[in-house]
Amino acid sequence: MPIRDPRFDSAIDIAPPRVDAEPSVNADYPWDVFDSAAYFEHNYSSLRSDDEQIIDIVAGFFQKNEQRRLRAQAIDVGAGANLYPALAMLPFAAELTLCERGFSNRQWLEAEILTPHPSWWQFWSHMNAGRAAYQPIKNPFDLLGRRAQVTKGNIFSLPAGSYDMGTMFFVAESITNREPEFVRATRSFVNSLKPRAPFAAAFMRNSSGYRVGNRSFPACSVDEDDVRAALAPVVAPNVTIQTVESRSLRDGYCGMMVATGFKKA
């Protein structure tokens, strides 16, 4: 059963105790005061080439594998200060759940979907270019404001089998330095989807941690093999993991990875 951590008022799953068990690092960090504005400014105030590569992978995958079915319920897990995973699902989803644990990130998202920063047009323009599924949407941010709902949630206690498609960008490996928590978070994301639902998940490669504003946050150093192993029990066999070159974002990582595939039937 989930219990409440009084420091952050967030649900935390308690695993059966082990002799060598260590406390949850994820629960020890001040996610409710995450500096959303600083994170946005550093990462998304302009469109970088690595995000262009990620958009090409994710938007291309969704366009190839999804029909225009507005009955779809979509989720972006750990949305943070980032709108472009939700934008990538916009042509296919009647409802978009922006699931976020941190109070400051939820506040930022609620304000952002009403009055988006101009830089998001750069992301949308790249997403929209040459992709038939995206081109009919002339005002994506008005549509996002009507379809998206910001919801308080914890990646470790997502409802199983609930969504028709989903994204998770830089979350599972960026909330803990414990490999078991990374694995549990990754599988919980996929398990929140319905059988055969498409998903896209992005990961920092071999990250050693990061700073946002004046605070440091943990990371679990993972590579393609780690991501594939974490996904293996919950996804269809044809999952694809692509490496994205990126060196200029910050110190302490070796590029990015994008996994696309379908939840196991």
C-alpha positions in Angstrom: 0.0 0.0 0.0 1.3 3.5 -0.7 1.9 5.7 2.3 2.3 9.5 2.6 5.7 11.1 3.1 4.8 14.1 5.2 7.7 16.1 3.9 6.4 16.1 0.3 2.9 14.8 0.6 3.5 12.3 -2.2 2.7 8.6 -2.4 5.7 6.3 -2.1 5.5 2.6 -2.7 7.3 0.6 0.0 8.9 -2.6 -1.3 9.3 -5.7 0.9 12.3 -5.2 3.2 15.6 -6.9 2.3 18.7 -7.4 4.4 20.7 -5.1 2.2 17.9 -2.6 1.4 18.8 1.1 1.3 16.5 4.0 1.8 14.8 5.5 -1.2 17.0 8.3 -2.6 14.1 9.6 -4.7 12.1 10.5 -1.6 15.0 12.4 -0.1 15.1 15.3 -2.7 13.0 18.5 -2.6 11.0 18.0 -5.7 8.3 20.4 -4.5 10.7 23.4 -4.8 12.3 22.3 -8.1 13.3 25.5 -10.0 11.1 25.1 -13.0 11.9 28.5 -14.5 15.6 27.8 -14.4 15.2 24.4 -15.9 13.1 25.7 -18.7 15.5 28.6 -19.4 18.5 26.2 -19.6 16.8 23.5 -21.6 14.0 24.8 -23.7 14.3 28.5 -24.2 15.5 27.7 -27.7 15.4 24.6 -29.9 18.7 22.6 -29.9 19.9 20.1 -32.4 19.5 17.2 -29.9 15.9 18.0 -29.3 15.4 18.2 -33.1 16.7 14.6 -33.3 14.4 13.5 -30.5 11.4 15.2 -32.1 12.2 13.4 -35.4 12.3 10.0 -33.6 9.2 10.5 -31.5 6.9 12.4 -33.9 7.9 10.0 -36.7 7.1 7.0 -34.5 3.7 8.2 -33.4 2.7 9.3 -36.9 3.7 5.9 -38.3 1.9 3.9 -35.7 -1.1 5.9 -34.5 -4.3 6.7 -36.4 -6.0 10.0 -35.9 -8.3 8.7 -33.1 -9.4 11.4 -30.7 -10.7 8.9 -28.3 -7.1 8.3 -27.1 -6.2 9.0 -23.5 -2.5 10.0 -23.3 -0.1 10.6 -20.4 3.2 12.4 -20.1 4.8 11.1 -16.9 7.0 13.5 -15.0 6.1 16.4 -17.4 8.2 18.9 -15.5 9.0 22.1 -17.4 8.6 20.6 -20.8 5.7 20.8 -23.2 7.1 19.0 -26.3 6.3 15.4 -25.3 2.7 16.4 -24.9 2.8 18.3 -28.2 4.1 15.1 -29.9 0.9 13.3 -28.8 -1.5 16.2 -29.5 -2.8 15.0 -32.9 -3.7 11.6 -31.5 -5.1 12.3 -28.0 -8.5 13.6 -27.0 -7.2 14.0 -23.4 -3.6 14.6 -22.2 -2.7 14.0 -18.6 0.4 15.9 -17.6 1.4 13.9 -14.5 3.8 15.6 -12.2 4.9 15.0 -8.6 6.5 18.4 -7.8 4.4 21.3 -6.7 6.5 24.0 -8.4 6.4 22.0 -11.7 2.7 21.7 -11.5 2.3 25.4 -11.0 4.6 26.1 -13.9 2.7 23.7 -16.2 -0.7 25.1 -15.3 0.6 28.6 -16.2 2.5 27.5 -19.3 -0.3 25.7 -21.1 -2.4 28.9 -20.7 0.5 31.3 -21.8 3.2 29.3 -23.5 6.7 30.8 -24.0 7.4 31.7 -27.6 10.2 29.2 -27.9 7.7 26.3 -28.0 6.7 27.5 -31.6 10.2 26.4 -32.6 9.6 22.9 -31.3 6.2 22.8 -32.9 7.5 24.0 -36.3 10.1 21.3 -36.4 7.5 18.7 -35.3 5.0 19.9 -37.9 7.4 20.1 -40.9 6.5 17.4 -43.4 4.3 15.4 -41.0 0.8 15.0 -42.2 -0.7 14.1 -38.8 0.5 17.4 -37.3 -0.1 19.8 -40.2 -3.9 20.2 -39.8 -3.4 21.7 -36.3 -3.0 25.4 -36.9 -3.1 26.6 -33.2 -1.5 23.8 -31.2 -1.3 25.7 -27.9 -5.0 26.6 -27.9 -5.7 22.9 -28.5 -3.2 21.9 -25.8 -4.9 24.2 -23.4 -8.2 22.6 -24.0 -7.1 18.9 -24.0 -4.3 18.9 -21.3 -4.8 18.5 -17.6 -2.1 18.9 -15.0 -2.4 16.1 -12.4 -0.5 15.4 -9.2 1.0 12.0 -9.4 3.9 9.7 -8.5 5.7 7.6 -11.0 5.8 4.7 -8.5 2.0 4.5 -8.1 0.6 5.1 -11.5 -2.7 3.4 -12.3 -2.1 0.3 -14.3 -3.5 -0.3 -17.8 -5.1 3.2 -18.1 -3.7 5.1 -21.1 -3.7 4.6 -24.9 -0.3 6.2 -25.4 2.4 7.8 -23.3 5.7 9.6 -23.0 8.3 9.9 -20.3 11.2 12.2 -20.9 14.3 12.3 -18.7 12.5 11.0 -15.6 13.3 7.5 -14.5 17.1 8.0 -14.6 16.9 11.6 -13.2 15.0 11.1 -9.9 17.4 8.6 -8.1 20.9 7.2 -8.2 19.6 3.7 -7.3 19.3 1.3 -10.2 16.3 -0.6 -8.7 14.4 2.7 -8.5 15.3 3.4 -12.1 14.0 0.0 -13.2 10.8 0.3 -11.1 10.1 3.8 -12.4 10.6 2.7 -16.0 8.3 -0.3 -15.7 5.7 1.6 -13.8 5.5 4.1 -16.7 5.0 1.3 -19.3 2.5 -0.5 -17.0 0.3 2.6 -16.8 -0.5 2.0 -20.5 -3.0 -0.3 -22.1 -1.8 -3.5 -23.9 -0.2 -2.7 -27.3 -0.2 1.1 -26.5 2.7 3.0 -28.2 5.2 4.9 -26.0 8.3 7.0 -26.3 10.7 7.4 -23.5 13.9 9.6 -23.4 16.9 9.0 -21.1 20.1 10.8 -20.3 23.0 8.5 -21.2 25.5 7.8 -18.4 24.4 10.8 -16.4 26.3 11.6 -13.1 23.7 14.0 -11.7 22.7 17.6 -12.4 22.0 21.0 -10.9 18.9 23.1 -11.3 19.2 26.6 -9.9 21.1 26.3 -6.6 20.2 22.6 -6.0 21.8 19.3 -7.0 19.7 16.4 -8.1 20.5 12.7 -8.5 20.9 10.5 -11.6 21.3 6.9 -12.3 24.0 6.2 -14.8 22.4 4.1 -17.5 23.2 3.1 -21.1 21.3 1.3 -23.9 21.7 -2.1 -22.3 20.3 -0.8 -19.0 17.3 0.7 -20.7 16.6 -2.4 -22.7 16.8 -4.6 -19.6 14.5 -2.3 -17.7 11.9 -2.4 -20.5 12.2 -6.1 -21.4 9.5 -7.6 -19.1 6.8 -5.0 -20.0 7.2 -4.2 -23.7 6.8 -6.0 -27.0 10.0 -7.5 -28.5 10.4 -4.9 -31.2 11.4 -2.0 -29.0 13.8 0.4 -30.6 16.5 2.4 -28.7 18.3 5.1 -30.6 21.2 7.2 -29.4 21.1 11.0 -29.8 24.3 12.9 -29.9 24.4 15.7 -27.3 27.4 17.3 -25.6 26.6 20.9 -24.9 23.7 20.7 -22.4 25.9 20.3 -19.3 28.8 18.3 -17.9 28.4 14.7 -16.8 26.6 12.8 -19.4 27.2 11.1 -22.7 24.3 11.9 -25.0 20.7 10.8 -24.8 18.7 7.8 -25.7 15.1 7.4 -27.0 13.2 4.2 -26.7 10.0 3.7 -28.8 7.8 0.7 -28.8 4.6 -0.8 -27.5 3.5 -2.2 -24.2 3.4 -6.0 -24.2 0.0 -7.5 -25.2 
